[in-house]
Amino acid sequence: MCGFAGFVSPQGSGLTGNTLRRMGRAIAHRGPDADGVWVGGGLGVGLVHRRLAIQDRSPAGAQPMASASGRYVIAFNGEIYNFRQIRKDLEKGGCVFRGHSDTEVMLASIEAWGLEASLERFSGMFAFALVDTHKRRLVLARDRMGEKPLYYGWQGKTLLFGSELKALRVHPDWEGGIEPKALSLLLRHNVIPAPWSIHPGIFKLPPASLISFDLTSLASGQVPAPKRYWQLETCFGKRAEGTFEECSQQLESLLGDVIEDQMVSDVPLGAFLSGGIDSSTVVALMQSRASTPVRTFSIGFDEPGFNEAIHAAEVARHLGTQHTELYVKPADALHLVPQLPELYDEPFADSSQLPTFLVSQMTRKHVTVALSGDGGDELFCGYTRYQSVFNRWQNRFGAKSLGRKAASFLPEAFASRAIRAAVPSQRGRSHLAVAHRLQAERAMAKAGNISEFYRQSVSFWNGPECITQRFLEGVYGLNSTLPQDVPDNSMKTLMWRDLNWYLPDDILVKVDRSAMACSLETRIPMLDPKVVAFALSLPLSYNVKGGVGKQVLRSVLFRHVPQALVDRPKQGFAVPIGQWLRGPLRDWAESLLAPSVFRKQDFLDEEVVLAFWHEHLRGREDYSSELWGILMFLAWLERSFG
C-alpha cells in the first residue's frame, strides 16, 4: 500500500524532479518508508512514488520500477494477492526475477501477456500509472471494486494524476475551483461520487477502468474516455449451483482461502472487529487458519445505542483473539473534526469517518496491515433499506401512499419554494419540516423506476436546488443506465447500484483515507473477484429470509460463533453526531455558519441553512445528516480558501 503522483507536460516545460518530490511529500503518509522519482524527459512525463513497504521490503521493491527490458515504468499503489502464482507461470516461460515484490511480477506479466490480459489475471486492490516508453503512452488503471483511489485531469497545460488531490494541488499549474455538479451531489449524498471531484476538470477514474493517453499527440485539455476492462454486471447473469447448505460450505471455503492469501505479510497484521456479521466472519475465518491469536481492534462509545464494542469483545473472547479496544469521548471527535478536510482533500460527510480514523490510528500502533469486513452488505443483501425500499416501491400506489401520489402532481419547483417560504416565518415543525418532507415525497412519487426511487430514498436533500444557488447534477452510479444483466425492479437492482456508488464512493473512500492517514494498509477479503462473482450469483432467497439479509454469510459465521453473540439488529459504524452538534461540536459548527464564511462562496443559501440549523438545535428534528454535509463543505472551504 503506497501512494503515487505524476504529471505530463506536453511542451516538456516544468518537468523536474523537485516538483515531483513536492507532490510526493504531500502524500508521504501513504508511504513513509521511502520515496522515488522517475523523469521521462523525452516523453514529457514524470512519476513519484511513496512506499509503505509490505512485501519485499528490500530496495528491489522500490518504485517507480522499470521492467526488465526497460520498456515499461510503473508507479503502483496496492497489493496483488495472487502474484506468487502469476510469478510461477512466468518462470515456466523463462522469466527471471531480481526481487520478490508483486510490482516486479506485474511488470513482467505486462511484458509477457500485455496490459489487458494481465489485468484479467490480477487479483487485488490497485491503482497505477504505467508508462510505455516504446509506444509513448501513459495508462492509468484502477482495481475492479474501487478500493484504491486515482484522480486525474488537466490544470492549464499540464495533465496531473495521483492517489490524492493534495499531491496535485502542489503543482505550480494548479488552478482549483469548485465544480457545481460535485457540490450538488455532495448535498444529496454527503459524498462526491465518481467520476466527479470537487474541482472542475479533475476526475476520479471509475473502478474496473483504465484510461490511456498518447504522449506523442497529447494536447492540452484532451481527456479520452475511460475504458472498462471488467464488467461487474456479468456476475449477476450467472447462477450458483447447489443447495443453500452446499453454497454456504462453498462460500466458507472460498472466503477462507482468500483470507489466508491476504494474511501473508512481511509486517505485523490484524483485523478490525465491530462484532457484526461481516467483521466477525472475517476474523473467525482468520483465526481458524492462524497458528497464533489474531490481533483484533474495535472502538466504542459511552452513548447508549451507539456502542458495539461490548459485542466485539464477546466475539473476540469466544474466538480467542488478542483484542484491543478504544472508547471514544466527544473530546476525541472535537479534536479530530477540524482535521477532516485535510484527511479527505474534498468535502466528505459520512460521520462514521470519525471512528474509522480513530480505530485506524489505534490499530497502527500495533500492526501495519488490517483486514476489514467491508462489502458484505452490498454483496449479500444485508442493508435493511433494501427490503424497505423494495416494499415501498411495490406499494407506492397503495392507500398509505396517497400523500406521495398527490405530491407527484406538484410543480417541479414547488417543494423547493415551500422550504424557502417556510424559512422567514420560523414557526417550526409545522412549516420547515413539512416542506422538507414534501420535497422527499414529491421526488419519490415522480420516480419512474426502482433505481430512481432508491436514489431519492437515500438522498439527504431530495432537491439540492432548495439550498444551492447553482444546482447541477451529472451522471454517476445511481442514475446511470442499468445494464441488461442486472434484474430490473428488484432488490438486486439496489445491490448493483450500491456496488457502483455507495461502496466505492463512500465506504472505500472512508476506509482508504482514514487508514492511509495513519500509514495503515487495509485489506478487504470480500471484495476479491472470486468472492464477488460467487456472492452475486446466489439466488436472492439464499440471502433474504423473513426480511433479514446475509443468510448464507450468517450460516458460515454460525459454524464458528454462537448465533446469540452476533444475531442482533444492525447498528452500523454510527456516531451520535446529532447530539454532538448540539453539545461539544456546537461552537465549531457555528464558527463555520458565520456570515464571514458564507461570503467566501456563492453556492449555498445562508438563510435556508441557518433555518435548518436552528431547528436542529431546538431538538424539533434531527437534521444532523443534512447539516453534516454542509458543515464539511464549509470546513473544506475554510481550509482551501481561508
C-alpha positions in Angstrom: 0.0 0.0 0.0 1.5 3.2 -1.1 0.8 6.5 -2.9 1.9 8.0 -6.2 1.5 11.0 -8.4 2.8 12.5 -11.6 2.2 14.8 -14.4 2.6 15.2 -18.2 3.8 18.4 -19.7 3.3 18.2 -23.5 5.7 21.1 -24.1 8.2 19.5 -21.7 8.5 22.6 -19.5 8.5 22.3 -15.8 9.2 18.6 -15.8 11.6 18.5 -12.8 12.4 16.1 -10.0 11.9 18.9 -7.5 8.2 19.3 -8.5 7.6 15.6 -8.3 9.2 15.3 -4.9 7.0 18.1 -3.6 4.0 16.2 -4.9 5.3 13.1 -3.2 5.8 14.8 0.1 2.2 15.9 0.1 1.2 12.2 0.3 4.1 11.0 2.5 1.6 9.5 4.9 0.6 6.9 2.3 4.3 5.8 2.1 6.5 6.9 4.9 9.2 4.2 4.3 10.8 5.5 1.1 10.3 7.7 -2.0 11.4 7.6 -5.6 11.2 9.7 -8.7 11.4 8.9 -12.4 11.6 11.5 -15.1 11.0 10.6 -18.8 12.2 13.8 -20.3 11.8 12.7 -23.9 8.2 11.8 -23.2 7.3 14.8 -21.1 6.1 12.6 -18.2 7.3 12.1 -14.6 6.3 9.8 -11.7 6.8 10.0 -8.0 6.1 7.2 -5.6 5.8 7.0 -1.8 6.4 3.5 -0.3 4.8 1.7 2.6 6.9 -1.5 2.5 4.7 -4.6 3.0 6.1 -7.2 0.6 9.8 -7.4 -0.3 10.9 -4.5 1.9 14.4 -4.5 0.3 15.5 -2.0 -2.4 14.5 -4.5 -5.0 10.8 -3.5 -4.3 11.4 0.2 -4.7 9.3 2.3 -7.1 8.9 3.8 -9.7 10.1 0.5 -11.1 11.2 -0.3 -14.7 10.5 -3.7 -16.4 13.4 -6.0 -17.2 13.6 -4.7 -20.7 13.2 -1.1 -19.7 10.1 -0.7 -21.9 7.6 -0.1 -19.0 7.8 2.1 -15.9 5.2 1.8 -13.2 4.1 3.6 -10.0 1.7 1.3 -8.2 -0.5 1.6 -5.1 -2.0 -1.6 -3.6 -1.4 -5.3 -3.4 -1.7 -8.2 -6.0 -2.6 -11.1 -3.8 -2.1 -13.8 -6.4 1.3 -12.6 -7.6 3.1 -15.7 -6.4 1.0 -17.9 -8.8 1.5 -15.4 -11.6 5.2 -15.5 -10.9 5.3 -19.3 -11.1 3.5 -19.1 -14.5 6.0 -16.5 -15.8 9.0 -18.5 -14.5 7.8 -21.5 -16.5 8.2 -19.3 -19.6 11.7 -18.4 -18.7 11.2 -15.2 -16.8 13.9 -14.4 -14.3 13.2 -12.1 -11.3 15.5 -9.8 -9.4 13.4 -9.5 -6.2 10.2 -10.8 -4.6 7.7 -7.9 -5.0 4.3 -8.0 -6.6 5.3 -4.9 -8.6 8.0 -6.7 -10.5 5.6 -9.5 -11.2 3.1 -7.0 -12.6 5.7 -5.6 -15.0 6.8 -9.0 -16.1 3.2 -10.0 -16.7 2.5 -6.9 -18.8 5.6 -7.5 -20.9 4.7 -11.2 -21.4 1.0 -11.0 -22.0 0.0 -7.4 -22.5 -1.8 -5.0 -20.2 -5.4 -6.0 -20.5 -4.6 -9.8 -20.4 -2.6 -9.1 -17.2 -5.5 -7.0 -15.7 -7.7 -10.1 -16.1 -5.2 -12.1 -14.1 -4.5 -9.6 -11.3 -6.5 -10.3 -8.1 -6.1 -7.5 -5.7 -6.5 -3.8 -4.9 -4.6 -1.4 -7.0 -4.3 1.9 -8.8 -1.3 2.5 -11.0 0.3 4.8 -13.6 2.1 2.8 -16.4 4.4 4.4 -19.0 5.0 2.5 -22.2 8.3 4.1 -23.4 8.1 2.3 -26.8 4.5 3.2 -27.8 4.9 6.5 -25.9 1.7 6.1 -23.9 0.6 6.7 -20.3 -2.0 4.4 -18.9 -3.9 4.9 -15.6 -5.8 1.9 -14.2 -7.9 1.1 -11.1 -9.0 -2.1 -9.4 -12.3 -3.8 -10.1 -14.2 -2.7 -7.0 -12.5 0.7 -6.4 -10.5 0.0 -3.3 -7.6 2.3 -4.3 -8.2 5.9 -5.4 -6.9 7.6 -8.6 -7.5 11.3 -9.7 -6.6 12.8 -13.0 -7.3 15.9 -15.1 -5.9 19.0 -16.8 -4.8 22.1 -15.0 -3.8 24.7 -17.6 -1.4 22.9 -20.0 -0.4 20.2 -17.6 -2.1 16.8 -17.1 -2.0 15.8 -13.4 -2.7 12.5 -11.8 -2.3 10.9 -8.4 -3.6 9.0 -5.4 -4.9 12.0 -3.6 -5.8 15.6 -4.6 -3.3 17.1 -2.2 -0.5 15.8 -4.4 -2.0 17.5 -7.4 -2.5 20.8 -5.6 1.2 21.5 -5.0 1.9 21.5 -8.8 2.7 25.1 -10.0 -0.1 24.9 -12.7 -2.8 24.0 -10.2 -6.0 26.2 -10.7 -8.6 24.6 -8.4 -12.1 26.0 -8.1 -15.4 24.3 -7.2 -17.4 22.0 -9.5 -21.2 22.7 -9.1 -22.1 19.2 -10.1 -19.9 17.8 -7.3 -21.4 20.1 -4.7 -25.0 19.2 -5.8 -24.1 15.5 -5.4 -22.4 16.2 -2.0 -25.6 17.8 -0.7 -27.7 14.9 -2.0 -25.5 12.1 -0.6 -22.8 13.6 1.6 -20.1 12.2 -0.7 -18.9 13.1 -4.2 -19.3 10.1 -6.4 -17.1 9.2 -9.4 -16.3 10.4 -11.9 -16.7 13.8 -10.3 -14.4 15.6 -7.9 -14.9 18.9 -6.1 -12.6 20.6 -8.7 -13.6 21.4 -12.3 -11.6 19.3 -14.8 -10.3 16.9 -12.2 -12.0 13.4 -12.2 -11.9 10.1 -10.3 -11.2 7.1 -12.5 -14.1 4.7 -12.1 -13.5 1.2 -10.7 -12.5 -1.5 -13.2 -11.4 1.1 -15.7 -8.3 2.3 -17.5 -7.6 5.4 -19.4 -4.8 5.8 -22.0 -3.0 8.9 -23.1 -1.0 9.1 -26.3 2.1 11.1 -25.2 3.0 11.8 -28.9 -0.1 13.8 -29.8 -1.4 14.7 -26.4 -3.0 18.2 -26.5 -3.9 20.4 -23.5 -7.4 19.6 -22.3 -7.7 16.3 -24.2 -9.2 13.6 -22.0 -10.0 10.2 -23.6 -13.0 8.3 -22.3 -12.1 5.7 -19.7 -12.4 2.1 -20.8 -13.8 -0.7 -18.6 -11.7 -3.9 -18.6 -14.1 -5.8 -16.4 -17.9 -5.8 -16.2 -19.4 -6.2 -12.7 -22.9 -6.8 -14.2 -21.8 -10.1 -15.7 -21.7 -11.6 -12.2 -25.4 -11.0 -11.9 -26.0 -13.1 -15.1 -24.6 -16.3 -13.6 -26.4 -18.6 -11.2 -24.8 -20.6 -8.4 -25.4 -24.3 -8.3 -26.3 -26.3 -5.2 -28.5 -26.2 -2.2 -28.3 -23.5 0.4 -26.0 -25.6 2.6 -23.8 -26.6 -0.3 -23.4 -22.9 -1.2 -22.7 -22.0 2.4 -19.9 -24.5 2.6 -18.6 -23.4 -0.8 -18.6 -19.8 0.4 -16.7 -20.7 3.6 -14.0 -22.5 1.7 -13.7 -19.7 -0.9 -13.6 -16.9 1.5 -11.3 -18.8 3.8 -8.8 -19.3 1.0 -8.9 -15.6 0.1 -8.4 -14.6 3.7 -5.5 -17.0 4.0 -3.9 -15.4 1.0 -4.5 -11.9 2.4 -2.9 -12.8 5.7 0.5 -13.2 4.0 2.6 -10.2 5.1 6.2 -9.3 6.0 4.9 -6.9 8.7 2.5 -7.3 11.7 -1.1 -8.0 10.7 -4.5 -7.8 12.4 -8.2 -7.1 11.8 -11.0 -4.6 12.6 -13.7 -6.3 14.7 -17.1 -4.5 15.2 -18.9 -7.6 16.5 -21.2 -7.5 13.5 -21.8 -10.3 10.9 -19.2 -9.2 8.4 -16.2 -8.4 10.5 -16.9 -11.4 12.8 -16.9 -13.7 9.8 -13.6 -12.4 8.5 -12.0 -12.7 12.0 -13.5 -16.2 12.6 -12.0 -17.5 9.3 -8.7 -15.7 10.0 -8.5 -17.4 13.5 -9.4 -20.8 12.0 -6.4 -20.6 9.7 -3.9 -18.9 12.1 -1.5 -20.7 14.4 -1.5 -17.9 17.0 -4.2 -15.5 18.3 -5.2 -12.9 15.7 -4.8 -9.2 16.7 -8.3 -7.6 16.7 -9.3 -4.0 17.2 -12.6 -2.2 17.9 -13.9 1.1 19.0 -16.8 2.1 21.3 -18.9 5.0 22.6 -20.4 5.7 26.0 -23.6 6.9 24.4 -26.4 4.3 24.6 -27.4 2.9 21.2 -24.0 3.6 19.6 -21.7 1.1 21.3 -20.8 -2.1 19.6 -17.5 -2.6 21.4 -19.1 -4.8 24.0 -20.4 -7.2 21.3 -17.0 -7.2 19.6 -15.3 -8.1 22.9 -17.6 -11.0 23.4 -16.9 -12.3 19.9 -13.1 -11.8 20.5 -13.3 -13.8 23.7 -15.1 -16.7 22.1 -12.6 -16.8 19.2 -9.6 -16.4 21.4 -8.2 -13.3 19.6 -5.8 -10.8 21.1 -8.2 -7.9 21.4 -7.7 -4.2 21.9 -10.5 -1.6 22.2 -10.7 2.2 22.5 -13.7 4.2 23.8 -14.2 7.5 22.1 -15.2 10.6 24.0 -16.7 13.7 22.5 -13.4 15.5 23.1 -11.7 12.9 20.8 -14.1 13.9 18.0 -13.8 17.6 18.7 -10.0 17.3 18.3 -10.3 15.3 15.0 -13.1 17.2 13.3 -11.0 20.2 12.2 -8.6 17.8 10.6 -11.2 16.1 8.3 -10.8 18.5 5.3 -7.0 17.7 5.3 -7.6 13.9 5.6 -10.2 13.8 2.7 -9.0 16.5 0.4 -12.5 17.2 -0.7 -15.8 17.5 1.2 -16.7 14.1 2.6 -19.5 13.8 5.1 -20.1 10.2 6.3 -19.9 10.9 10.0 -18.5 7.3 10.6 -15.3 8.8 9.2 -14.6 9.8 12.8 -14.5 6.3 14.4 -12.9 4.8 11.3 -9.9 7.2 11.6 -9.7 6.7 15.4 -9.7 2.8 15.1 -7.2 3.0 12.3 -5.0 5.3 14.4 -5.2 2.8 17.4 -4.6 -0.2 15.1 -1.5 1.3 13.5 0.2 1.4 17.0 0.2 -2.4 17.0 0.2 -3.6 13.3 0.8 -2.4 9.8 -1.9 -4.3 8.0 -5.5 -4.8 9.0 -8.2 -6.9 7.4 -11.8 -5.5 7.2 -15.2 -6.9 6.7 -16.5 -4.2 4.3 -18.5 -5.3 1.3 -20.7 -7.9 3.0 -23.9 -5.7 3.0 -23.6 -4.9 -0.7 -22.7 -8.4 -1.8 -25.1 -10.4 0.4 -28.1 -8.0 0.5 -27.5 -7.0 4.1 -28.8 -3.5 4.3 -32.3 -3.2 5.8 -33.0 -0.4 3.4 -33.1 -2.8 0.5 -36.2 -4.6 1.9 -37.8 -1.3 3.0 -37.3 0.5 -0.4 -38.4 -2.6 -2.3 -41.6 -2.9 -0.3 -42.3 0.8 -0.6 -41.7 0.7 -4.3 -44.1 -2.2 -4.7 -46.8 -0.5 -2.6 -46.2 3.1 -3.9 -49.8 3.4 -5.2 -51.4 1.8 -2.1 -53.7 3.6 0.4 -50.8 4.6 2.6 -49.1 6.3 -0.3 -52.0 8.7 -1.3 -49.9 11.7 0.0 -47.0 10.7 -2.2 -49.3 10.2 -5.2 -50.8 13.6 -4.6 -47.3 15.1 -4.3 -46.4 13.8 -7.7 -48.8 16.4 -9.3 -47.0 19.3 -7.7 -45.0 21.6 -10.0 -41.2 20.9 -10.3 -40.1 23.8 -8.1 -43.0 23.8 -5.6 -41.3 21.9 -2.8 -38.1 24.0 -3.0 -40.2 27.2 -2.9 -42.1 25.7 0.1 -38.9 25.3 2.0 -37.8 28.8 1.1 -41.2 30.2 2.1 -41.1 28.5 5.4 -37.7 29.9 6.4 -38.7 33.5 7.3 -41.7 32.5 9.4 -39.6 30.3 11.8 -42.9 28.7 13.0 -41.0 25.5 13.4 -42.1 22.0 12.7 -45.4 22.8 11.0 -43.6 24.7 8.2 -40.0 23.8 7.6 -40.1 20.1 8.4 -43.4 19.6 6.5 -41.9 21.3 3.4 -38.7 19.2 3.7 -40.8 16.0 3.8 -42.9 17.2 1.0 -39.9 17.6 -1.1 -38.9 14.0 -0.5 -42.4 12.7 -1.1 -42.6 14.5 -4.4 -39.2 13.3 -5.6 -40.1 9.6 -4.8 -43.6 10.0 -6.4 -42.0 11.1 -9.6 -39.6 8.2 -9.8 -40.3 6.1 -12.9 -38.3 3.0 -11.8 -36.9 1.5 -8.6 -33.4 2.9 -9.3 -34.7 6.5 -9.2 -36.9 5.7 -6.3 -33.9 4.3 -4.4 -31.8 7.3 -5.4 -34.4 9.6 -3.8 -34.8 7.4 -0.8 -31.1 7.6 0.1 -30.8 11.3 -0.6 -30.4 13.8 2.3 -31.6 16.7 0.2 -34.0 15.4 -2.5 -33.9 18.8 -4.2 -30.5 20.3 -3.7 -31.8 23.3 -5.6 -33.5 24.5 -2.4 -30.2 25.1 -0.8 -27.6 25.6 -3.6 -27.9 28.5 -6.0 -26.0 26.7 -8.7 -27.8 23.3 -8.9 -26.4 20.9 -11.5 -26.1 17.1 -11.4 -24.1 14.7 -13.5 -24.3 11.0 -14.3 -23.0 8.7 -11.6 -23.6 5.2 -10.2 -27.2 5.9 -9.0 -28.6 7.5 -12.2 -26.6 5.7 -14.9 -28.2 3.2 -17.3 -29.0 -0.2 -15.8 -27.1 -2.9 -17.6 -29.0 -5.7 -19.2 -27.6 -8.5 -17.0 -28.9 -6.8 -13.8 -32.5 -7.7 -12.8 -34.7 -4.6 -13.0 -37.1 -3.5 -10.3 -35.7 -6.0 -7.7 -33.5 -5.9 -4.6 -30.6 -7.0 -6.8 -31.1 -3.7 -8.7 -30.4 -1.9 -5.4 -27.3 -4.1 -4.7 -25.9 -3.3 -8.1 -26.4 0.4 -7.5 -24.7 0.4 -4.2 -21.7 -1.6 -5.6 -21.4 1.1 -8.2 -21.5 4.2 -6.0 -22.0 3.7 -2.2 -19.3 1.1 -1.8 -16.5 2.8 -3.9 -17.5 6.4 -3.3 -18.4 6.3 0.4 -17.3 3.1 2.3 -14.0 2.6 0.5 -13.0 6.3 0.4 -13.6 6.4 4.2 -11.5 3.3 4.8 -8.7 4.3 2.5 -8.2 7.9 3.6 -8.6 7.1 7.3 -6.2 4.2 7.3 -3.6 5.7 5.0 -3.5 8.9 7.0 -2.1 6.6 9.7 0.1 4.7 7.3 -2.0 1.6 7.8 -2.7 -0.9 5.0 -6.3 -2.3 4.9 -7.3 -5.4 3.0 -10.9 -6.4 2.2 -11.3 -10.1 1.5 -15.0 -9.9 0.5 -14.0 -7.8 -2.5 -11.8 -10.5 -4.0 -13.2 -11.0 -7.6 -13.9 -14.7 -6.9 -15.9 -13.9 -3.8 -17.8 -11.1 -5.6 -18.7 -13.3 -8.5 -19.9 -16.1 -6.2 -21.9 -13.8 -4.0 -23.7 -12.1 -6.8 -24.6 -15.4 -8.4 -26.6 -16.6 -5.4 -30.4 -16.6 -5.6 -31.9 -13.8 -3.6 -33.7 -16.4 -1.4 -30.2 -17.6 -0.2 -29.6 -14.2 1.3 -33.0 -12.8 2.4 -35.4 -14.7 4.7 -38.1 -13.1 6.8 -36.8 -9.7 5.8 -33.3 -10.4 7.2 -30.4 -10.4 4.8 -27.0 -12.1 4.6 -28.4 -15.5 5.4 -25.7 -17.5 3.7 -23.0 -15.4 5.3 -24.6 -15.8 8.7 -24.6 -19.6 8.2 -20.9 -19.5 7.7 -20.3 -17.4 10.8 -22.6 -19.6 13.0 -20.3 -22.5 12.5 -17.7 -20.6 14.4 -19.6 -18.2 16.7 -22.8 -18.8 18.6 -25.7 -17.2 16.9 -26.7 -15.4 20.1 -23.5 -13.4 20.2 -24.0 -11.7 16.8 -27.6 -12.1 15.7 -29.0 -8.6 16.7 -30.2 -5.5 14.9 -27.6 -3.8 12.8 -26.2 -0.6 14.3 -23.6 0.3 11.7 -20.5 2.3 12.5 -22.5 5.3 13.6 -21.7 8.1 15.9 -24.0 10.4 17.9 -23.3 13.3 15.6 -26.8 14.8 16.2 -26.1 15.1 20.0 -22.6 16.3 19.5 -23.7 19.1 17.2 -26.0 20.4 20.0 -23.2 19.9 22.5 -19.4 19.7 22.2 -19.3 20.4 18.4 -21.8 23.4 18.5 -19.1 26.1 18.8 -17.1 24.6 15.9 -20.3 24.4 13.7 -21.4 27.9 14.5 -18.0 29.3 13.6 -18.5 27.7 10.1 -22.0 29.1 9.8 -20.8 32.7 10.4 -21.6 35.3 7.7 -17.9 35.7 7.0 -17.7 32.1 5.9 -20.8 32.3 3.7 -19.4 35.3 1.9 -16.4 33.3 0.7 -18.8 31.3 -1.6 -21.8 31.9 -3.7 -23.3 28.4 -3.7 -25.2 27.9 -0.5 -28.3 29.9 0.6 -27.3 31.1 4.1 -30.9 31.8 5.2 -32.1 28.3 4.4 -29.0 26.6 6.0 -29.4 28.6 9.2 -33.1 27.8 9.4 -32.4 24.1 9.5 -29.5 24.6 11.9 -31.8 26.4 14.4 -34.5 23.7 14.1 -31.8 21.1 14.8 -30.6 23.0 17.9 -34.2 23.2 19.2 -34.4 19.4 19.0 -37.6 19.6 17.0 -36.0 17.4 14.2 -32.7 15.7 13.7 -31.1 17.3 10.7 -27.6 16.2 11.6 -27.1 14.2 8.3 -28.3 17.1 6.2 -26.2 19.6 8.1 -23.0 17.4 8.3 -22.6 17.6 4.5 -22.9 21.4 4.6 -20.5 21.7 7.5 -17.9 19.5 5.8 -18.2 21.7 2.7 -17.7 24.9 4.7 -14.9 23.4 6.7 -13.2 22.4 3.4 -13.8 25.9 2.0 -12.2 27.5 5.1 -9.1 25.2 4.7 -8.9 25.8 0.9 -9.7 29.4 0.7 -9.5 30.7 4.2 
